[in-house]
Amino acid sequence: MRYSSGMKSAILKRILPPNGESVTEVSRETGVNTNTIYILEAASRRRYGGPRDGEFRPRDRGPGEKLTLLLESKAVNTDDRGEWLRSRGLFTKHLPLWEQEIREIVTEKETMRGAG
């Protein structure tokens, strides 16, 4: 489904800083699929850049980037993990939170597929 530029702007305004509402919450309230919202967010970043010299805060990262970082983190030696996290602007607490978020996205997608 195609959305008007006004609808897209309203969604982006809600999920991007300073508002930072959760994508899941905005999706429920607007009826726009979470994946569509993440695509809008990524397109906005490509077009306008991100906060502070191109670096994204952990919560500003999309699910694809979070999954990539989670997988990458599994290959990092425990002794090097702190440096790896710092170099990406992350803390240890982000990884399990992201893992749970990815699980919720997959579960939601499976549920939607089963309902359709």
N, C-alpha and C positions, 0 to 999 in steps of 0.2 A: 504494500500500500504506500502511496506517496503522501507525504505530509507537507503542509504549507510552510513557508519560511517562518511565519509567525509561530507556528506550533514548534518547529525545530528550535527556534530562539528561546522560547519559553522553557523547553525541556533543558537546553544547555544552561540557561541561567540558573535553573534549580540544582543541577548536579555539579556545576563548576564552582570553584571558590569565588566569593566567600561563602556562598550558601552551602555547598557540599552535601546536598541531600543524597541518600543512597539511591542507586540506580533501581534497585528492586522496589523501593517505595514509590519512586516516580513512575515506574512502569505500572504498578498496581493502580495508582491514581489516574493515570492518563490512558491506560489501555494499550500503550506502545510497548512492543516486545523489548526485553532487556538487551538483546543482541543489537536491535536497531538503535537503541540509545547509545550503546558502546561504539557503534559505527559512527554515529553523529559526533560523539566525543572525539574519536580518533581523527575524523575529518577536520574538526575544529582545531585540533592541535597542529595538524599538518599545515593548515591555512594560516593560523594566527600565532603559532608557537606556544610554548608552555610558560609556566611561571618561572621567574628568576633564571636568567641565562640558560634556558632550555632544559633545566633540570625539573623533574616532576617529583612532587612529594609522593610518598608511598600510596596515599589514598587516591592520588590523581592518575594512577596507572590503570590501564584497561585490563580486562581479564586475560587477553592473549599475552601481554607483557608479563603479567603476574605468573602465568603458567610457565612461561619461558624461564623466568627467574627462579621459580620453585624447582624446576627440573635441573637448571644449572647449579643451584645450591646443593643438590644431592651429590654432585660430583666433586664438590670442593672439600678438600682435606679439613678435618676439624681444626687443626692448628692454623689454617689460613682463613677460616670462616670469618673471623672478626674483620680482617682487612677487606675481604670480599664484600661483606655487608656494608662497611664504611664507604667503600669506593662506589657503591650504588645508592648511598643515602638511606640505607635500611637499618633496622634493628632486628634482633632475633625474634621479637614478638610478631613481626609482620608475616613471617613464613607460615606459621600454623593458622593465622587468621586468613591468609590468602588461600591456603589449602582448603579450609572450610568453605570459603566463598566459591571456589571453583567447584567443589562438590555440590553446593546448592544450585549453581548454574546448570550443572549436568543433570541433577535430579529434576529441576524445573523443566528442562528441555525434554527429558524422558517422559515426564508427566504430560506435557503438552502433546508430545508425539502419540502417546497412548490415548489421549482424549480426541485426537483428530482423526 
